[in-house]
Amino acid sequence: MRKVITLLLLTTTIFNTNAQSEITGEDDFGSWFMYFGTNKIADKWSIHTEAQFRYYEMASNFNQLLLRTGVNYHINSDAIATLGYGFIDTDPTFREFDILGDDALFENNSISEHRIFEQFILKNKVWEFKFEHRYRLEQRFVQNNFTGISNTLHRARYRIQMTLPLTDIFFLNFYDEIFINLQNDAFGQNRAYAALGVNVTDNLSMQVGYLKNHFSETNFDRFQVGVFYNTDLRGIFKKKE
């Protein structure tokens, strides 16, 4: 009898795990394609620009669009303060399920989010290792477009990043970032990242890497391609003499 109960429990666990992965896509290798830019407009000021396209599968099955911008104040070469805004459009469903009949599929099940954030970055160097500490607070205004329910959420994030130059062209980049909810359950998620980077020019670089995105009940594996393009626009904004 005990063996039968153990077998039933094991079967139930396997079934629940498979059902969870079918709903969330946890077993699929997804992808993030990203652009980041720091556009200098004065000696102490720059504009942050960012766009990310995220997929549940490799370059297919849309998950999320993230657009972000902000104003950076460069206190010095190792300290930057930022005030910014982001828009995020998310499709939370890995698979479409017909729960109400063939003619009653969800037509708009997306989640829209307007986000304000405050950020502070500190940089330091230990031997050849370059470290960056990023502290961020977020005020999130989230709306479920299917139910019409809106929520205001608050979150804190901390990311420690390490860059190791291999040559003048190639480098390694690693980071770990934790998300802390300021309401309900404190733990939000954790992201661990490793990548190989290449300096294409003085102001253009690329990274190709892997991200493990850990939530309380799920884990996602993501292939990442990032493009970093920094421009100097001070000539445009400089006052004519």
Salt bridges, closest charged atoms under 4 A:
ASP43 OD1 - ARG234 NH1 2.88
GLU50 OE1 - HIS48 NE2 2.78
GLU50 OE2 - ARG68 NH2 2.74
GLU113 OE2 - ARG115 NE 2.74
GLU113 OE2 - ARG140 NE 2.77
GLU132 OE2 - ARG159 NH2 2.62
GLU138 OE2 - ARG115 NH1 3.37
GLU138 OE2 - ARG136 NH1 3.77
GLU138 OE1 - ARG155 NH2 2.79
GLU138 OE2 - ARG157 NH1 2.71
GLU177 OE2 - ARG134 NH2 3.03
GLU177 OE2 - ARG157 NE 2.89
ASP221 OD1 - LYS212 NZ 2.76
ASP232 OD2 - ARG234 NH2 2.61
